[in-house]
Amino acid sequence: MVNINPLFRPNVPKSAGDIHNRINEISFNSSLLRELRAIHFVHELISENRVEGMRDVLVHMVADDDFMRDLSVATKIVPSPVILSRLKAAGRAAAERFLAAHKQDLNLRGSVDLAEMFG
């Protein structure tokens, strides 16, 4: 998966714009996190041999939370060619970092530690 919103922010938003932006991020991420929790639950069932005929889903995430934290909600609603170009460059860089770190994991194991996220 390619994450377009930061899952976590180190600081509490204080301005109206920052609060609005964080509400949008949380709303968007809630579906993603719900799906990841469900995958984690099924992983546990499989590892405990409580279900038959199911295979693990290998979860990988390409993300650049630092870059995405710096973007305002306005860039997500009305992206300009400059922003799209920056997003493309950031995405390529994030994908290169991901592949350098996890290429050997592809089709063998997931690179996202769901137990750490939800355990």
N, C-alpha and C positions, 0 to 999 in steps of 0.2 A: 504494500500500500504506500501511497505517497501522502504524507501528512502536510496539509496546507495551513493548519492552525496550530500554534503551540499548545501542547497538552497541559503544561504547567507554566506558571509565571512566578518569579521570585518575589514580586512586590504586589501589594494590594492596590488596585486602581483607585484614584481619588477624584480625578476630574470627571465631569459628566461624560465627556467624549471617551475617556479611557474606560469608564464603567460600562458604557454602551458597547464599546468594542469587545470587552471581556464577556458581556452577556451573549453577544453574537458568537464568540468563540466557544463558550460553554454549550450553547444551544447546538451548534454544529457538531461539537465533539461528543455530545451525549450519545448520539446514535453510534458513533464509532466505538466509544468505550463500552456501550452495551453489547455490541457485537464481539468485541475482544473478550469481554467477561464470559460470554457464552462459549467462545472458542476455548478459553481457559478451563471452563467447567467440563467441557467434553474431553479436553486433554486429560484432566484428572480422572474422569470415568474410564477412559481408555487405559491409562497407566495402572489403574486398580483392577483391570480386567472385568469391569462391571457392565460393559457393552461389547457385543460381538459384531463383526462385520463393518466396523468403522475404522477409518484411517485418520491419523493425525493430520491436521492442517498445518502446514509450515508457514509461519507468519514472519514477514520481513517488512521493515519500515524504512523508507527513505525520507529524511526530514532535515530541515535546517531551522530549528526553533529560534535561534538567535536572529536570523535574518527575518523570519516571519513576525517575530515580536516587534520589530522596528517598523512594520507596515501598519498604517492606519486602516480602519474599516473602509474608508473612502476608496482605497486602492483595490479593495475586493469588490466593491459595487460598480465602480466606473474605472476600469483599468485603462491606463493610457499606454501608447506604444512604448514609452520609456519604461514604465513599470513592467510591462510584459517582457521587454528585453532583459531587465534586471532579474525577473522571475526565471526566465529561461536560463540565464547564466548561473543563477543560484541553484537551480534544479540540476543542471549538468554537474556542477561542482559537488553537490550533495550525492548525486548518483555515483560519481567517481570515488568519493570517500567511502560510500557504502560498499561498492565493489571491491575496493582495496581491502576493506576490513572483513567482508563476508562472502566474497565470490566462492570460496571453498565450501561454504555452507549451503549454497543453492541446491535444491532438490535432495538435501541430506538432513538438514535440521533448520529450524527457524532461527532467526537472529534477534527476535524480540523475546525477552524474558517475561512471559505473561505471569508466571508465579511471583516474580518480583513486583510487577505492576499491581496485581490483584490478590496475591497470597496473603 
